[in-house]
Amino acid sequence: MEYYFAWWNLENLFDLHDSAERPDWLQRKLNRELDGWNADVLDIKLDQLAQIIKRMNNGSGPDFLGVCEVEGRVVLDKLLRKLDLPGRKYAVIHSDTGDGRGIDVAFIYDLKLFRKPYKSYVFNHVVLKRNATRDILQVNFKTRGSQPIDLVVIGNHWPSKLGGDLASEPYRIMAAETLSYWLERIPEKFAKEVPVVVMGDFNDEPFNRSITDYALALKDSDKVRSRRTRRPVLFNLMWEIQEDGVGSHYYDDWSMLDQMMINRCLLNGDNGLTLVPKSCGIYRDADMLKRGKPRRFGRPSSRSFDTKGFSDHLPVYMRIRKL
């Protein structure tokens, strides 16, 4: 049994311009930005996203998909209705935060493969930057089957580089420290090591300090496998595919902002699940690219508006095998 895990930044998946679900303060802030964002435009955006998601995993869709830049549960439910794949029974876990633009992290997963977790198994943390901005979402799942296996998945959307790399770096380091703290607590809660998948848009690359020195996500699998390493290190799968001209996001040049990471337990296959070797990649559908760059959907109020576009990020994916 194999599971296909993916992550995708959906780029500003907002509800309607005048959504009743949006707080007044956020409506005032987004009013001009969402000018022209009506039911027809949202429906086209959802169709565009859904067609790519359904193409993943050789046309059967992902078993587990982490997403960010979604405004809330309302638009996620609308997206779910578009994912009408045979044999799938998708469900959503959504983390509603106080982000300054109202964008959140969420998971879409197949209820036939993963049990719906109890509310007490869902945790989120908002990374503060004088006001709430971006979040980390942890969910403790169990696989379906006669012998369920614990699996922890942590979704991340770290603070952006707005204001410059150095000025904004401390906030991503704060997020990384929070992630490492959670990784330390997981074995304490379960009284054993359990498989952990960490995914997200980190707004930093695999070689940046926030990732290597604070999140402790490494490129050396031997260091991660070693039990001499007592700290909660991660194996960053993006090192396997990172090279010049390859990335998940384009701004002046390609960068690997979207990443998949796993802990030692999952890398070693110690508790019923293991990584499928060389299974990590960037999902590059030809329709998603325009002049060699991600084809953005944008917004009617922006110059980048393109109803045949998708997102300014490409999805990343990996496979996990049940032993």
Steps between C-alpha positions, in 0.01 A plus 500: 500500500638841400376848584549804277562817705502844338521866598382802303481873568170586327579873472232719649202266497254750641126476541275748316572873517214559744509168687281492810763277665769772489546724807434871444864597566622256237234607249618859532860393451432279196227709340713648221713188458192284438330743263335286229546174693147371441330159487595441137869581557517284813337210316759521221783512755362192677464315168861581412633377836280190500611384156866499610428330832303228320789440259745430782594143592452373145149639477366362826563815707713528816428284802601794718534865396623789711405850380551861603377845399136396541264744668284252686285192519238638259735508199657169602160333494438651156832356382413160644181489295712545188720201591246247376743212448363143494569312821613806694341628821689817577471688830652825626683614811534876506691729736324835534753760610531874542730549202511860381355402160276222626688216331533162671652152486283191445515128421288308250515125558321182395278367779529153351873501577530713814269512799340830589702627799346612825493877552752457781744362240505827305738779604588831344730784589505853362845649444484855634648799321361775722167372372390152398662376179512153349468175690612145563243220506564157656257209474546153650351246260456124494501295181203277421534123521508216749822636648475882502827692494551838666612775264559864589477761222609860552407768246692827489461842342782709636518882495590652164809700409304823491742771615806308386672169574694611807225715651244220470729205582442514881132420449579189296750400767221534758287267288790254471556501876129433555514209256805351677330532837196314370725226359654457845158466662358243256689195642404614850130500410512160328760352740689385190634624170234528231524585129484874433450683170579872491384693193445861409588828338793605718585823313863390537705247306649171628840662557372802698575527874139477610478157334845353577591654838160540666254258339797259482399372157812346349618362166712222656272198547769317703492773766123476517507120521760495777368447852798690632319815394271576793346818361184472284667525159319466167604371160424768240395318183545806281878462506455192282347703217642850553724623222542809287182596321276282715254628759141526612469879474628762256588860579791627288627141523384159623503431874407195709263659750266200515654200671432149632686367806481181706632392839735211584219260583351537153838500327602176675158334473494439877125510555315356202555776245802592290596736220495364147855577379538770233126568508515872577448749221348822370172453314556681171197469275558672165176698537630654823792671328513805276833602348665258740348657813199411718183626333328711762126542524535834675202724577278720279653803674855400400696502174576130545133395470478194274194275506712219351751530784531311827746621766839666537624177664539147365396203717755268659440134581640176642389141561489302823475120516319296764722213612 
